[in-house]
């Protein structure tokens, strides 16, 4: 880590992903939990297993506390 004259610094990490938040993944229509089988991006379309509502993943994600049982970890991943 190198400090600059103005007091700022640049931190470089060797990890390829960064945990940003923990949230709940549930249907915005009926509040049923949604389970994912693989990582998804915010714009990927997913569907509710109960009411069959579909939409972008970001529409199903809530970061408001408290998180409920359909808990997910939100990560930022650097592209290769």
C-alpha positions in Angstrom: 0.0 0.0 0.0 1.4 3.3 -1.1 0.2 6.6 0.5 0.1 9.7 -1.7 0.8 13.3 -0.7 -2.9 14.1 -0.5 -3.5 11.3 2.0 -5.3 8.9 -0.4 -4.0 5.5 -1.2 -4.6 2.6 -3.6 -5.3 -0.8 -2.2 -4.9 -3.8 -4.5 -6.3 -7.2 -3.5 -5.4 -10.5 -5.0 -8.9 -12.0 -4.6 -11.2 -12.2 -7.7 -14.5 -11.5 -5.8 -15.7 -9.2 -3.1 -18.7 -9.7 -0.7 -20.8 -6.7 -0.9 -24.0 -7.5 1.1 -26.3 -10.2 2.4 -29.9 -10.1 1.3 -33.1 -12.0 0.7 -34.2 -13.5 -2.6 -38.0 -13.7 -2.7 -40.7 -13.1 -5.2 -41.9 -9.5 -5.3 -45.5 -10.6 -6.0 -46.1 -13.4 -3.4 -43.0 -13.2 -1.2 -42.2 -16.9 -1.8 -38.5 -17.7 -1.4 -36.5 -18.4 -4.6 -33.7 -20.8 -4.7 -30.9 -20.6 -7.3 -28.9 -23.5 -8.6 -26.0 -21.3 -9.9 -24.7 -17.8 -9.6 -26.7 -15.2 -11.5 -26.2 -11.6 -12.6 -28.6 -8.8 -11.6 -30.1 -8.6 -15.2 -30.6 -12.4 -15.5 -34.3 -13.5 -15.5 -35.5 -15.9 -12.8 -39.0 -17.1 -11.9 -41.0 -17.8 -8.8 -41.7 -21.5 -8.2 -45.1 -20.7 -6.5 -46.9 -18.0 -8.5 -44.7 -18.3 -11.7 -43.9 -14.5 -11.7 -40.8 -13.8 -13.7 -38.4 -10.9 -13.7 -34.8 -9.7 -13.4 -32.9 -11.1 -10.4 -32.5 -7.5 -9.0 -36.3 -7.3 -8.7 -36.4 -10.4 -6.5 -33.5 -9.2 -4.3 -34.0 -7.3 -1.1 -31.1 -5.9 0.9 -33.3 -4.5 3.7 -32.7 -6.0 7.2 -33.6 -8.4 8.6 -32.8 -11.0 6.0 -35.1 -14.0 5.9 -34.5 -17.7 5.3 -34.0 -17.3 1.6 -30.7 -15.6 2.3 -28.2 -14.9 -0.4 -24.7 -13.3 -0.5 -24.2 -10.5 -3.1 -20.6 -10.5 -4.5 -18.9 -8.4 -7.0 -16.7 -10.5 -9.3 -14.0 -9.2 -11.6 -14.1 -10.4 -15.2 -11.1 -12.3 -16.5 
